Amino acid sequence: MRFPLPWEVNMNKNNVIQAEGLTKMFGDFTAVNAITFEVKKGEIFGFLGANGAGKTTAMKMLIGISTPTSGTAKVAGFDVFTQAEDIKRNIGYMSQKFALYDDLTVKENITFFGGIYGLSRVRIKEKTKELIADLGLEEVANQLVGSLPLGWKQKLSFSVALIHEPKIVFLDEPTGGVDPITRRQFWEMIYRASHQGTTIFVTTHYMDEAEYCDRVSIMVNGKIEALNTPKKLKEQFGVQSMNDVFLKLARG
Amino acid sequence: MGITVSNISKSYKDVKALQNISFDVKPNELFGLIGPDGAGKTTLFRILTTLLIANEGQATVADLDVLKDFKEIRKHVGYMPGRFSLYQDLTIEENLTFFATIFGTTIEENYELIKDIYVQIEPFKDRRAGKLSGGMKQKLALCCALIHKPKVLFLDEPTTGVDPVSRKEFWEMLKRLQQKGITILVSTPYMDEAALCDRIALIQDGKILQIDTPEAIVNQYPKTIYNVSANNMYLLINSLKAYPHQHSVYPFGEFVHYTDTREGFNPEELEQYLEVQNLLNIRIEKTEATIEDSFMELAK
């Protein structure tokens, strides 16, 4: 009889992310310091931290574009050290900074991203129809994305990030600057995706966005200093909002 | 010494960026323009700082006309644009000296005004602006906007992209500047910052939705809001939206903010309806309106 290897013991089938002691160093500087956490299937997980806390570096490791210095992590069943390419193919990603091509039409963007993720022509056609109907974009389907209001772009780019039906989608500060009604429509889309079993990983430093998550982690100086449901974190710190939780943690 | 805006309109081709905007900012007031991207906030700032000419309407800043007295206005206003627009390849100290020189003054002459803020970045004064963190850039930009001791300060989304700790510090700085007699017009897409202003204008699609103190705006919210929660957020939102008597249903963090169309709304009735939808752990409690609720009701 052989003993199970550590990851076989720890890798729960329901975990879409499993990170242990994940670390990234740049020279002498430890940007991410041995973070350990897991994210479950269908969970909306908030990944918070101040500017410079190590959030972006940690996320880069999880999406397969930066190799960790040490530790272990699996994302969507793939190892961040040895299967980075598989991770890239099997996750969705959306950032506010870059999402869609402004000088392609709505349909062209969908076709382009469908192609990138290896969908067949037939599948792309089906998906395009479905997605445009879902978002009510029939009338602007042949317009350049650059001409659409910010809120529409965001909803479209979220749908495009899900086009290959990934197990997990990473949202990098998704809703900054949009009006409060559109923002809520966006969160309703997130709830729907989560309900259908897609895991949502959101990085943000807007604490009101954190209130929407099932669980949130807060990074301070490269370490995860808190991880729980927003409700329990507020109780733990004896405050009314996630903003106050954050201020207490970051200021010590 | 404040700001007056009367019937200002501005269009870019077919896009109506500002439509007949009017409001006053009192001397020494901290006034907030609250609205999403594309509301017209930056256009208004550019008109008031004499960088853009309105199609219609009049405006004064510190009792000076934005058209006739544009040169004079520029001596008396400080402007911190939304995009970081200092010289990336000059150091902190060089940027500040540069702006002081342009306005015919020196860092020493007005040091008192910027001291609180400058001491926080002074240890890095030989670092190039391009190499600074977001919070430090923001502090430097504020120092540069203040170095000629302006009467009126314009801050266009100063806290966008800044973490909560830096945001809080920034608002504390603004309060201290206000105490020194400066009139401040600040814009933000974050509704929670509205409460920190003396008065606010809610703005969307080039139109002002309402102007008042944050308390008054919230107090004028026309309905009773209920916090509703249950075991499944997605089903809860869908069920509430399908409820025939719903007036508004908005996710709000761990709750949904619900309002009903009827005068004599009985929460128990809603609870029974939600139970039939197979929801569990249902809670319905009255809650206070926020600026965001008011904004959404007005924009509806």
Interface residues (C-beta under 8 A of the other chain):
Chain A: G49 A50 N51 G52 P149 L150 G176 G177 V178 D179 P180 I181 T182 R184 W187 E188 Y191 R192 S194 H195 H205 Y206 M207 D208 E211 Y212 P230 K231 M242 N243 F246 L247 A250 R251
Chain B: G35 P36 D37 G38 A39 S133 G134 G135 T160 G161 V162 D163 P164 V165 S166 K168 P189 Y190 M191 D192 Q204 N232 M233 Y234 L235 I237 Y250 P251 F252 G253 E254 E292 F295 M296 A299 K300
